[in-house]
Amino acid sequence: MNEAMAPLEPRDRASFASAEGKSTFNPELVVSGEVIREIVTKERLQNTGERILKVKKPDYLGTSKWAFRYGAQMIEAKLGDVKWLQDFQNGEVNLAPGDSLRVTLSEEVSYGYDGEVVHTDYEVQKVHGVVRGPRGSQIGLLGDAQ
């Protein structure tokens, strides 16, 4: 809704009409995604277990979410293992492209009133170790001609 109303000028108005009546939107009202998720969420289920996540995008400087490949899907997860994160950011843990992490992952799934998944939050609670990806030497297009 915020994005749809962003192009409106201060003098513009937006409304929604249905069989229930007509509602006028306040263009100055900004509603966060978190608030909307709270409104449409009926219940949450949490699951925690050991998983292997392929690292797609680590955070070398701060505490933002990391991007991982989890099965066939891409997820973003907060890295809650502060000690491991500090060791990684200080260069004490080496991660190379193709590596994965063996972790304890917490998944909190929010379900709407229709029983459909509204949102899933992921948090890596503990990093147990690095799972090294395949390491092979690439041969150039023309081989190793010297």
SETIVO-184897 format. One line per field, with one value per atom (N, C-alpha, C, O): residue in one letter; chain; atom name; residue number from 1; x, y, z. Coordinates in steps of 0.02 Angstrom, whole numbers, plus 50000, padded with zeros to 5 digits. Each point is the difference from the previous one (the first is absolute). Example, Ala and Ser with C-alpha at 12.3 -4.5 7.8 and 13.67 -1.06 7.14 Angstrom:
<nodes>
residu <- [a:a:a:a:s:s:s:s] $
chaine <- [A:A:A:A:A:A:A:A] $
atome <- [N:CA:C:O:N:CA:C:O] $
num <- [1:1:1:1:2:2:2:2] $
east <- [50660:49955:50045:50052:49930:50042:49961:50025] $
north <- [49716:50059:50060:49999:50054:50059:50055:50055] $
up <- [50390:50000:50000:50033:49931:50003:50037:50008] $
</nodes>
This chain:
<nodes>
residu <- [m:m:m:m:n:n:n:n:e:e:e:e:a:a:a:a:m:m:m:m:a:a:a:a:p:p:p:p:l:l:l:l:e:e:e:e:p:p:p:p:r:r:r:r:d:d:d:d:r:r:r:r:a:a:a:a:s:s:s:s:f:f:f:f:a:a:a:a:s:s:s:s:a:a:a:a:e:e:e:e:g:g:g:g:k:k:k:k:s:s:s:s:t:t:t:t:f:f:f:f:n:n:n:n:p:p:p:p:e:e:e:e:l:l:l:l:v:v:v:v:v:v:v:v:s:s:s:s:g:g:g:g:e:e:e:e:v:v:v:v:i:i:i:i:r:r:r:r:e:e:e:e:i:i:i:i:v:v:v:v:t:t:t:t:k:k:k:k:e:e:e:e:r:r:r:r:l:l:l:l:q:q:q:q:n:n:n:n:t:t:t:t:g:g:g:g:e:e:e:e:r:r:r:r:i:i:i:i:l:l:l:l:k:k:k:k:v:v:v:v:k:k:k:k:k:k:k:k:p:p:p:p:d:d:d:d:y:y:y:y:l:l:l:l:g:g:g:g:t:t:t:t:s:s:s:s:k:k:k:k:w:w:w:w:a:a:a:a:f:f:f:f:r:r:r:r:y:y:y:y:g:g:g:g:a:a:a:a:q:q:q:q:m:m:m:m:i:i:i:i:e:e:e:e:a:a:a:a:k:k:k:k:l:l:l:l:g:g:g:g:d:d:d:d:v:v:v:v:k:k:k:k:w:w:w:w:l:l:l:l:q:q:q:q:d:d:d:d:f:f:f:f:q:q:q:q:n:n:n:n:g:g:g:g:e:e:e:e:v:v:v:v:n:n:n:n:l:l:l:l:a:a:a:a:p:p:p:p:g:g:g:g:d:d:d:d:s:s:s:s:l:l:l:l:r:r:r:r:v:v:v:v:t:t:t:t:l:l:l:l:s:s:s:s:e:e:e:e:e:e:e:e:v:v:v:v:s:s:s:s:y:y:y:y:g:g:g:g:y:y:y:y:d:d:d:d:g:g:g:g:e:e:e:e:v:v:v:v:v:v:v:v:h:h:h:h:t:t:t:t:d:d:d:d:y:y:y:y:e:e:e:e:v:v:v:v:q:q:q:q:k:k:k:k:v:v:v:v:h:h:h:h:g:g:g:g:v:v:v:v:v:v:v:v:r:r:r:r:g:g:g:g:p:p:p:p:r:r:r:r:g:g:g:g:s:s:s:s:q:q:q:q:i:i:i:i:g:g:g:g:l:l:l:l:l:l:l:l:g:g:g:g:d:d:d:d:a:a:a:a:q:q:q:q] $
chaine <- [A:A:A:A:A:A:A:A:A:A:A:A:A:A:A:A:A:A:A:A:A:A:A:A:A:A:A:A:A:A:A:A:A:A:A:A:A:A:A:A:A:A:A:A:A:A:A:A:A:A:A:A:A:A:A:A:A:A:A:A:A:A:A:A:A:A:A:A:A:A:A:A:A:A:A:A:A:A:A:A:A:A:A:A:A:A:A:A:A:A:A:A:A:A:A:A:A:A:A:A:A:A:A:A:A:A:A:A:A:A:A:A:A:A:A:A:A:A:A:A:A:A:A:A:A:A:A:A:A:A:A:A:A:A:A:A:A:A:A:A:A:A:A:A:A:A:A:A:A:A:A:A:A:A:A:A:A:A:A:A:A:A:A:A:A:A:A:A:A:A:A:A:A:A:A:A:A:A:A:A:A:A:A:A:A:A:A:A:A:A:A:A:A:A:A:A:A:A:A:A:A:A:A:A:A:A:A:A:A:A:A:A:A:A:A:A:A:A:A:A:A:A:A:A:A:A:A:A:A:A:A:A:A:A:A:A:A:A:A:A:A:A:A:A:A:A:A:A:A:A:A:A:A:A:A:A:A:A:A:A:A:A:A:A:A:A:A:A:A:A:A:A:A:A:A:A:A:A:A:A:A:A:A:A:A:A:A:A:A:A:A:A:A:A:A:A:A:A:A:A:A:A:A:A:A:A:A:A:A:A:A:A:A:A:A:A:A:A:A:A:A:A:A:A:A:A:A:A:A:A:A:A:A:A:A:A:A:A:A:A:A:A:A:A:A:A:A:A:A:A:A:A:A:A:A:A:A:A:A:A:A:A:A:A:A:A:A:A:A:A:A:A:A:A:A:A:A:A:A:A:A:A:A:A:A:A:A:A:A:A:A:A:A:A:A:A:A:A:A:A:A:A:A:A:A:A:A:A:A:A:A:A:A:A:A:A:A:A:A:A:A:A:A:A:A:A:A:A:A:A:A:A:A:A:A:A:A:A:A:A:A:A:A:A:A:A:A:A:A:A:A:A:A:A:A:A:A:A:A:A:A:A:A:A:A:A:A:A:A:A:A:A:A:A:A:A:A:A:A:A:A:A:A:A:A:A:A:A:A:A:A:A:A:A:A:A:A:A:A:A:A:A:A:A:A:A:A:A:A:A:A:A:A:A:A:A:A:A:A:A:A:A:A:A:A:A:A:A:A:A:A:A:A:A:A:A:A:A:A:A:A:A:A:A:A:A:A:A:A:A:A:A:A:A:A:A:A:A:A:A:A:A:A:A:A:A:A:A:A:A:A:A:A:A:A:A:A:A:A:A:A:A:A:A] $
atome <- [N:CA:C:O:N:CA:C:O:N:CA:C:O:N:CA:C:O:N:CA:C:O:N:CA:C:O:N:CA:C:O:N:CA:C:O:N:CA:C:O:N:CA:C:O:N:CA:C:O:N:CA:C:O:N:CA:C:O:N:CA:C:O:N:CA:C:O:N:CA:C:O:N:CA:C:O:N:CA:C:O:N:CA:C:O:N:CA:C:O:N:CA:C:O:N:CA:C:O:N:CA:C:O:N:CA:C:O:N:CA:C:O:N:CA:C:O:N:CA:C:O:N:CA:C:O:N:CA:C:O:N:CA:C:O:N:CA:C:O:N:CA:C:O:N:CA:C:O:N:CA:C:O:N:CA:C:O:N:CA:C:O:N:CA:C:O:N:CA:C:O:N:CA:C:O:N:CA:C:O:N:CA:C:O:N:CA:C:O:N:CA:C:O:N:CA:C:O:N:CA:C:O:N:CA:C:O:N:CA:C:O:N:CA:C:O:N:CA:C:O:N:CA:C:O:N:CA:C:O:N:CA:C:O:N:CA:C:O:N:CA:C:O:N:CA:C:O:N:CA:C:O:N:CA:C:O:N:CA:C:O:N:CA:C:O:N:CA:C:O:N:CA:C:O:N:CA:C:O:N:CA:C:O:N:CA:C:O:N:CA:C:O:N:CA:C:O:N:CA:C:O:N:CA:C:O:N:CA:C:O:N:CA:C:O:N:CA:C:O:N:CA:C:O:N:CA:C:O:N:CA:C:O:N:CA:C:O:N:CA:C:O:N:CA:C:O:N:CA:C:O:N:CA:C:O:N:CA:C:O:N:CA:C:O:N:CA:C:O:N:CA:C:O:N:CA:C:O:N:CA:C:O:N:CA:C:O:N:CA:C:O:N:CA:C:O:N:CA:C:O:N:CA:C:O:N:CA:C:O:N:CA:C:O:N:CA:C:O:N:CA:C:O:N:CA:C:O:N:CA:C:O:N:CA:C:O:N:CA:C:O:N:CA:C:O:N:CA:C:O:N:CA:C:O:N:CA:C:O:N:CA:C:O:N:CA:C:O:N:CA:C:O:N:CA:C:O:N:CA:C:O:N:CA:C:O:N:CA:C:O:N:CA:C:O:N:CA:C:O:N:CA:C:O:N:CA:C:O:N:CA:C:O:N:CA:C:O:N:CA:C:O:N:CA:C:O:N:CA:C:O:N:CA:C:O:N:CA:C:O:N:CA:C:O:N:CA:C:O:N:CA:C:O:N:CA:C:O:N:CA:C:O:N:CA:C:O:N:CA:C:O:N:CA:C:O:N:CA:C:O:N:CA:C:O:N:CA:C:O:N:CA:C:O:N:CA:C:O:N:CA:C:O:N:CA:C:O:N:CA:C:O:N:CA:C:O:N:CA:C:O:N:CA:C:O:N:CA:C:O:N:CA:C:O:N:CA:C:O:N:CA:C:O:N:CA:C:O:N:CA:C:O:N:CA:C:O] $
num <- [1:1:1:1:2:2:2:2:3:3:3:3:4:4:4:4:5:5:5:5:6:6:6:6:7:7:7:7:8:8:8:8:9:9:9:9:10:10:10:10:11:11:11:11:12:12:12:12:13:13:13:13:14:14:14:14:15:15:15:15:16:16:16:16:17:17:17:17:18:18:18:18:19:19:19:19:20:20:20:20:21:21:21:21:22:22:22:22:23:23:23:23:24:24:24:24:25:25:25:25:26:26:26:26:27:27:27:27:28:28:28:28:29:29:29:29:30:30:30:30:31:31:31:31:32:32:32:32:33:33:33:33:34:34:34:34:35:35:35:35:36:36:36:36:37:37:37:37:38:38:38:38:39:39:39:39:40:40:40:40:41:41:41:41:42:42:42:42:43:43:43:43:44:44:44:44:45:45:45:45:46:46:46:46:47:47:47:47:48:48:48:48:49:49:49:49:50:50:50:50:51:51:51:51:52:52:52:52:53:53:53:53:54:54:54:54:55:55:55:55:56:56:56:56:57:57:57:57:58:58:58:58:59:59:59:59:60:60:60:60:61:61:61:61:62:62:62:62:63:63:63:63:64:64:64:64:65:65:65:65:66:66:66:66:67:67:67:67:68:68:68:68:69:69:69:69:70:70:70:70:71:71:71:71:72:72:72:72:73:73:73:73:74:74:74:74:75:75:75:75:76:76:76:76:77:77:77:77:78:78:78:78:79:79:79:79:80:80:80:80:81:81:81:81:82:82:82:82:83:83:83:83:84:84:84:84:85:85:85:85:86:86:86:86:87:87:87:87:88:88:88:88:89:89:89:89:90:90:90:90:91:91:91:91:92:92:92:92:93:93:93:93:94:94:94:94:95:95:95:95:96:96:96:96:97:97:97:97:98:98:98:98:99:99:99:99:100:100:100:100:101:101:101:101:102:102:102:102:103:103:103:103:104:104:104:104:105:105:105:105:106:106:106:106:107:107:107:107:108:108:108:108:109:109:109:109:110:110:110:110:111:111:111:111:112:112:112:112:113:113:113:113:114:114:114:114:115:115:115:115:116:116:116:116:117:117:117:117:118:118:118:118:119:119:119:119:120:120:120:120:121:121:121:121:122:122:122:122:123:123:123:123:124:124:124:124:125:125:125:125:126:126:126:126:127:127:127:127:128:128:128:128:129:129:129:129:130:130:130:130:131:131:131:131:132:132:132:132:133:133:133:133:134:134:134:134:135:135:135:135:136:136:136:136:137:137:137:137:138:138:138:138:139:139:139:139:140:140:140:140:141:141:141:141:142:142:142:142:143:143:143:143:144:144:144:144:145:145:145:145:146:146:146:146] $
east <- [50041:49959:50044:49986:50067:50045:50029:50003:50019:50030:49948:50016:49923:49948:49983:49983:50022:49980:50059:49990:50071:50060:49998:50022:49953:50001:49948:50001:49954:49948:50028:50046:49926:50017:49961:49950:50070:49965:49925:49960:50021:49930:49960:49938:50096:49966:49967:50021:49929:49965:49993:49995:50004:49989:49945:49997:49960:49946:49988:50021:49944:49982:49926:49974:49991:49928:49983:50027:49929:49978:49927:49970:50003:49931:49993:49944:50110:50000:49999:49983:50035:50002:50062:50035:49980:50057:50048:49980:50085:50053:50048:50019:50001:50049:50066:50002:50053:50065:50035:49993:50043:50042:50068:50037:49980:50064:50061:50056:49936:50057:50013:50052:49902:50008:50048:49990:50060:50047:49995:50009:49975:49992:50056:50008:50030:50056:49976:49944:50099:49985:49989:49958:50077:49992:49930:49969:50005:49933:49948:49954:50054:49953:50002:49948:50113:50006:49964:49967:50040:49966:49924:49966:50008:49928:49974:49947:50089:49976:50020:49982:50057:50023:49951:49981:49999:49956:50042:49986:50065:50042:50070:50012:50034:50070:50021:49981:50058:50030:50075:50026:50009:50073:50030:49975:50079:50035:50074:50024:50014:50072:50033:49979:50073:50035:50066:50015:50024:50065:49990:49964:50068:49994:50068:50046:49961:50058:49976:49958:50070:49981:50059:50054:49936:50052:50003:49950:50110:50009:49997:50038:49917:49995:50030:50039:49943:50025:50011:49951:50112:50013:50002:50002:49998:50008:50068:50011:50034:50069:50009:50051:49901:50012:49952:50021:49915:49951:49960:50026:49911:49956:49937:49948:50057:49942:49990:50043:49902:49984:50047:50020:49995:50039:49952:49943:50078:49960:50028:50060:49894:50018:49956:49946:50079:49958:49981:50043:49892:49973:49957:49942:50085:49964:49996:50051:49889:49990:49985:49994:50000:49981:50056:50047:49947:50047:49968:49941:50097:49974:50050:50059:49916:50042:49992:49944:50112:49997:50046:50056:49920:50041:50050:49982:50080:50051:50005:50033:49934:49996:50059:50005:50040:50058:50054:50042:49955:50042:50074:50040:49980:50070:50027:50053:49909:50022:50003:50047:49904:49999:50060:50031:49987:50060:50063:50043:49962:50058:50004:50054:49889:49999:50021:50042:49930:50015:50071:50027:50004:50069:50049:50061:49914:50043:50022:50044:49928:50020:49964:50020:49926:49964:50003:49984:50038:50007:49939:49983:49984:49944:50018:50022:49970:50014:49936:49952:50046:49940:49984:50044:49892:49978:49996:49975:50049:49998:49930:49960:50027:49936:50015:50057:49891:50006:49954:49942:50084:49957:49978:50041:49893:49973:49941:49970:50013:49935:49958:50015:49932:49959:49932:49967:50011:49933:49957:50019:49924:49953:49934:49972:50005:49935:49954:50012:49936:49955:49935:49968:50013:49938:49947:50012:49930:49944:49943:49985:49983:49943:49936:50000:49946:49934:49974:49954:50076:49981:50045:49993:50053:50044:50062:50040:49967:50058:50058:49990:50071:50060:50001:49997:50009:50004:50073:50019:50023:50070:50038:49972:50093:50044:50062:50033:49983:50060:50050:49981:50082:50053:50053:50017:50010:50057:50048:49979:50084:50052:50018:50030:49952:50014:50071:50031:49995:50067:50032:49968:50094:50038:50044:50041:49950:50038:50064:50047:49954:50061:49988:49943:50112:49998:50003:50042:49915:50001:50031:49969:50090:50036:49967:49979:50016:49973:50053:50058:49924:50049:50055:49987:50074:50057:50032:50030:49965:50031:50034:49983:50065:50032:49962:49982:50007:49967:50051:50054:49928:50043:49975:49940:50105:49981:49970:50001:49972:49968:50047:49979:50085:50049:50044:50052:49928:50040:50057:49997:50054:50057:50058:50058:49928:50053:50045:49976:50087:50048:50043:50043] $
north <- [49941:50059:50062:50048:49951:50058:50015:50058:49889:50010:50025:50042:49934:50021:50074:50034:49990:50069:50049:50060:49914:50043:50053:50056:49929:50051:50056:50049:49944:50050:50067:50002:50051:50067:50017:49966:50085:50017:50013:49987:50039:50016:49940:50003:49941:49941:49961:50005:49956:49958:49930:49992:49959:49931:49971:50013:49947:49968:49931:49983:49977:49932:49992:50012:49967:49991:49926:49967:50007:49931:49997:50051:49889:49991:50019:50016:49984:50018:50075:50024:50013:50073:50028:49967:50096:50034:50021:50025:49965:50020:50046:49988:50064:50047:49988:49994:50003:49987:50065:50051:49948:50056:49991:49955:50088:49991:50011:49982:50049:50013:49941:49998:49955:49942:49950:49980:50000:49950:49940:50007:49936:49939:49952:49984:49994:49955:49930:49981:49983:49930:49958:49954:50061:49962:50009:49951:50110:50013:49963:49969:50033:49965:49925:49967:50005:49928:49983:49948:50095:49988:49998:49957:50087:50004:49938:49974:50001:49944:49932:49949:50050:49936:49975:50035:49902:49967:49963:50003:49961:49962:49991:50007:49977:49988:49932:49978:49988:49937:50005:50028:49946:50005:49930:49954:50040:49937:50015:50047:49913:50009:49933:49948:50053:49938:50014:50056:49891:50006:49998:49957:50089:50005:50016:50022:49967:50022:50052:49986:50075:50056:50021:50012:49992:50024:50076:50034:49992:50072:50034:49982:50065:50039:50069:50024:50009:50068:50008:50009:49990:50012:50075:50041:49976:50069:50007:49974:50059:50006:50054:50001:50046:50058:50006:50017:49970:50015:49940:49945:50068:49948:49993:49979:50038:49991:49926:49959:50026:49930:49974:50037:49899:49966:49969:49984:50008:49966:49929:49989:49962:49930:49966:50023:49921:49955:49943:49967:50023:49949:49955:50016:49927:49958:50037:50023:49983:50034:50074:50036:49988:50069:50043:49974:50090:50048:50029:50018:49986:50029:50052:49999:50045:50046:49982:49991:50004:49982:50044:50016:50003:50036:49950:49943:50078:49956:50016:50048:49912:50013:49973:50014:49948:49973:50054:50002:50042:50060:49982:50032:49918:49980:49978:50021:49935:49976:50058:50004:50040:50057:50045:50023:49989:50040:49966:50033:49901:49963:50005:50010:49984:50006:50069:50007:50044:50068:50021:50046:49920:50013:49959:50003:49957:49961:49934:49967:50012:49938:49939:49943:50070:49947:50015:50056:49895:50010:49971:49942:50099:49978:50014:50055:49895:50007:49992:49970:50054:49989:49926:49958:50026:49931:49966:49944:50089:49971:50006:50043:49913:50000:50002:49990:50024:49999:49946:49995:49966:49954:50039:50022:49988:50046:49970:49951:50079:49991:50059:50057:49928:50051:50002:49948:50112:50010:50029:50050:49919:50024:50016:49959:50103:50019:50017:50048:49911:50007:50032:49975:50080:50035:49978:50001:49978:49977:50050:50025:49988:50045:49964:49941:50096:49974:49948:49963:50036:49950:49939:49955:50042:49942:50003:49953:50100:50007:50033:50037:49949:50030:50074:50018:50024:50072:50022:50040:49931:50021:49948:49967:50026:49956:50039:50031:49967:50031:49944:49948:50063:49952:50032:50059:49901:50023:49942:49946:50065:49951:50009:50051:49900:50006:49980:50028:49922:49975:49974:49965:50054:49973:49944:50011:49928:49942:49991:49969:50057:49994:50018:50010:49993:50015:49934:49957:50036:49942:50025:50041:49936:50023:49977:49942:50104:49983:49965:49996:49979:49966:50047:50058:49918:50041:49964:49947:50083:49971:50055:50059:49922:50051:50006:49950:50111:50012:49998:50028:49940:49999:50053:50005:50035:50053:49972:49940:50103:49981:49962:49954:50065:49968:49951:49980:50001:49954:50037:50061:49903:50029:50013:49989:50035:50015:50055:50051:49939:50051:50023:50043] $
up <- [50000:50000:50000:49964:50077:50002:49932:49979:49985:49934:49950:49958:50047:49953:50009:49952:50109:50014:49996:50003:49990:49999:49944:50013:49927:49947:50009:49963:50085:50008:50024:50041:49933:50021:50064:50014:50024:50062:49989:50045:49899:49988:49975:49997:49984:49975:50057:50057:49926:50048:49971:49939:50104:49979:50043:50060:49909:50038:49972:49945:50095:49981:50011:50054:49894:50004:49991:49956:50087:49995:50022:50016:49985:50023:50073:50023:50014:50071:50010:50055:49894:50006:49969:49961:50055:49971:50055:50053:49935:50047:49964:49943:50091:49973:50036:50061:49900:50028:50018:49966:50088:50021:49967:50019:49932:49964:50044:49980:50078:50044:50048:50033:49969:50044:49968:49943:50094:49977:50047:50060:49911:50040:49981:49941:50108:49986:49983:50016:49951:49983:50062:49999:50055:50062:50029:50023:49975:50026:49957:50027:49908:49956:50013:50002:50006:50015:50065:50005:50046:50064:49990:50030:49930:49989:49965:50018:49932:49960:50027:49972:50083:50029:50052:50047:49944:50049:50052:50059:49917:50047:49972:49940:50106:49982:50026:50054:49905:50021:49994:49951:50099:50000:49999:50032:49930:49993:50003:49969:50068:50005:49987:50027:49932:49986:49965:49980:50013:49967:49924:49975:49991:49927:49970:50035:49900:49963:49950:49958:50048:49958:49957:50026:49908:49955:50004:49991:50023:50007:49932:49954:50039:49939:50010:49958:50098:50013:50075:50037:49986:50071:50014:49954:50110:50021:50033:50055:49912:50025:50052:50035:49970:50044:50058:50055:49935:50052:50022:50005:50009:50025:49957:50025:49910:49957:49984:50015:49954:49984:49946:49955:50049:49949:49950:50018:49920:49949:49994:49994:50006:49994:49949:49984:49989:49961:50047:50029:49979:50045:49958:49986:49993:49953:49933:49974:50000:49936:50008:49950:50112:50009:50029:50030:49959:50028:50063:49999:50055:50062:50026:49982:50060:50038:50073:50024:50012:50070:50041:49979:50079:50048:50028:50015:49994:50029:50074:50019:50022:50072:50040:50060:49909:50034:49999:49956:50094:50002:50002:49965:50074:50005:49932:49979:49987:49934:49950:49961:50041:49954:50011:49952:50111:50015:49974:49970:50040:49975:49924:49973:49993:49927:49978:49956:50075:49980:50017:49970:50078:50018:49959:50011:49941:49956:50029:49972:50085:50031:49970:50012:49950:49965:49926:49979:49982:49929:49964:50009:49951:49958:49928:49983:49974:49929:49961:50025:49913:49958:49996:49990:50017:49997:50068:50005:50048:50066:50030:49981:50066:50037:50075:50021:50017:50073:50028:49980:50067:50039:50060:50041:49967:50050:50036:49978:50079:50031:49976:50016:49946:49969:50033:50008:50010:50026:49944:49969:50019:49949:50035:50035:49956:50027:49940:49964:50028:49943:50025:50046:49921:50016:49949:49940:50086:49958:50004:50054:49890:49997:50020:50016:49982:50019:49950:50015:49925:49950:50002:49958:50090:50007:49956:50000:49962:49955:50038:50048:49929:50029:49982:49941:50110:49990:49996:49958:50086:50004:50040:50044:49942:50038:50021:49958:50106:50027:50016:50028:49954:50014:50043:49992:50055:50040:50011:50021:49963:50015:50073:50019:50022:50072:50017:50046:49918:50014:49936:49961:50027:49944:50027:50044:49929:50023:49960:50024:49915:49960:49927:49978:49987:49928:49962:50016:49935:49955:49935:49964:50020:49942:49935:49994:49959:49934:49959:50021:49922:49957:49979:49981:50021:49979:49941:50007:49936:49941:49962:50006:49954:49960:49934:49970:50010:49936:49945:50006:49940:49941:49953:49988:49987:49954:49936:49988:49973:49938:49954:49965:50035:49957:50038:49975:50085:50040:50034:50007:50013:50035:49953:50017:49924:49951:50026:50025:49970:50024:49945:50011] $
</nodes>
